Structures are given as C-alpha cells and as structure tokens.
Amino acid sequence: MKKVGIHILFWISYTLIFALISTAFASTTDMTYPPMIRFGRYWLNEIGMLPLKTIAAYGFILWIVPNFFLKAKNVKGTLISIIGLLIIVILYRLQIYYVAYPLMYDEFPHYFTLEPKRILYSMVDVVPPIALLSTIQLINNKIQSQHREKELLHQKLESELRYLKAQTNPHFLFNTLNNIYALARKNSPNTSEAILHLSDILRFMLYECSSKRISIASEVKIIKDYIQLEKIRFNKKLRLLDQYEMDNPSQLVAPMILLPLVENAFKHGVGNSRFESEIDIKLKLDQGNLNFSIRNTFEIDQGNKEFEGIGIANVRRQLELIYPDKHSFEISRDDGIFSIKMKINLNRQNGQA
C-alpha cells in the first residue's frame, strides 16, 4: 500500500510540474487566460494524457527491463523499446488531435498530427516519466541488491561462527575428558572434584556459549574453573601465576575467545613436559580495552613440534569475524617460552556478529 501511495504521489507531482512548465511557456492563445485558469487547463490536460504515459512507463520498467535488459538481451530489448515507444507516441498524437485539442480549444488542430516534428515533441512528453521511473527503479534495485548481499554476508558469517563454536567445543571437551580419564585410571580421589568442575564447564558451553556476547566476568569464571580442573591433574609440576583486573566485570565479550588460549597453554606446555612448568596469565580490562596475555614454558628439545592447535586457529578466525580491525593477536616462541598477546577494543563491536 505504501508503494502504491509513492507511485500516486510521483504522478501527481509529475503532472503538476509539467503543468507549471506549460503555464510558463504557454502559446499566445493560452496567454489570454489568467495564470491560475491557464494552469488548471494544462493540469487537466496532463491528467487526461496520463494513461498512455503510465502504460509506456510501467510497460518499460515492469516488462522490458526485467525480461530483456536485466537478462543481457540488450539488442532485442532496444528494438522492442523503440517499437513500443513509437506505437505509444502515435496513439499519444492521435489522442491530442481527436480529444485533448478539441476539448481545450473547441476545434481540431490545423496541422498534420503525425508529422516528424510533432512526433519528436510527443517523444519529449512521453520519455521523461519513463526515464524518471526507470532511474528510481534502478536505484531501488541497487539498494535491495546491496541489502540482500549484506544479509547473505551476515548469514555466512553467522554460519561460520556457529561452525567455529561447534568445532571448538567438542575439541575442548574431548581434551578435558581425557584429563579426567587419566585421573580415573589412577584412582585419584580428586576425580569427583574434577567431574564437578567439568559440569560447570559443560553448563557454560550449553547455556552461555550460544549467546553472541557474555560478560567478561563469566568468561573469567570459566577460565578459573578450567584451571582448577587442570591443577588437580598437574599440581605437582605446575607453577601458575594468574592475575585479573577488570574495571567493569559486566563488559560484554564474545564467549570462548579466551578459554581456548588457556587450554592450549596447558596442553602444549605442562601437558607435554616432564618437568615443572610455568603458566602466566594476565588479563586487564580498562575502559573497554581488553589486554590478555598468556605464556607457558615448554621443553626446548621438543624441536619443531606444533604449538598451535585448533583452539588458537579458531580464536584467530573469530577475532577476524567479530572484531575486524579492532584487535591485535601476536604469538611468539623463544628460548623455551611460548606466549600469546591479545588486545581487543570491546567498545567497537562488529554489528554482524
């Protein structure tokens, strides 16, 4: 209904504008009428000539353009347009001769209505609404096309993020279950406590990871639960330093953006070491700027062993999708120390993710 109203408004505006132009450049005969009457006569004439103009305009934008020009049938579309326009103009000239002119002047015109210059004059009358409506239609199609492309991109990014989460969670869970399995094989009295921590982690994955954003406090809590789980397993050979400073614990952040980095440090650091290992975690949130660093020792004789698992690869990709141009992510491996430094501006979040 709104679209119909816009088209009605367009044609009313069109007839008024052309009536004003005709009033300003009226013939000598019409100049004998007062301006308002002269304008009224021309406006009624424009309304009377409107049916043929609307047929030409909507025939072009609703049939010729979508069926020929948008399908790259330009030659055929051009020929049909020319033929259709000539037919409309001839009918337009006949309407002027047999209807419009007699109504306005009580006589038939004293000229041949289909002479070339008259045809040209009528072309000037008929073509503008076609051109105007076509331009509006093309602009509208462009806007709709951009909107569809944006929506498709949004859906693609959402699908990729869901895939990354679906890939990360089972991987993380598999590693955690392996840890508890190792405790169970040793008949460790800490197995039940480990299962309790695992329960908290599962609850987090099921109910909070499905959200686009969670509070930084929730992400830190699950990190601490995971650390407690790993302490049970590696307590004797683990030296852990962790520090968390948050000026706004309710600040929102993408879920599972930090935890995989912690899990990676345990798996490729203390998990592969025969001796005491160190993990140092620092998190600082200041006015929406998140600084997170984690470093772990590793045995130098591990050679060229890969230290970056699925978790780190997924975190990298999620940062690119959720915080494009709003983050930095650096990895270094030197002299028995593997470290990650990440910065995110949480105040400038991407609306797509």
Buried (B, 14 or more C-beta within 10 A) or exposed (E): EEEEEEBEEBBEEBBBEBBEEBBEEBEEEBEEBEEEEBBBBBBBBBBBBBEBBBBBBBBBBEEBBEEBBEEEBEEEBEEBBEEBBEEBBBBBBEBBBEEBBEEBEEEEBEEEBEEEEBBEBBBEBBBBBBEBBBEBBBEEBEEEEEEEEEEEEEEEBBEBBEEBBEBBBEBBBEBBEEBBEEBEEEEBEBBEBBEEBBEBBEEBBEEBBEEEBBBBBBBBBBBBBBBBBBBBBBEEEBEBEBEBEBEBEEBBBBBBBBBBBBBBBBBBBBBBBEEEBBBBBBBBBEEBBBBBBBBBBBBEEEEEEEBBBBBBBBBBBBBBBBBEEBBEBEBEEEEBBBBBBBBBBBEEBBEBB
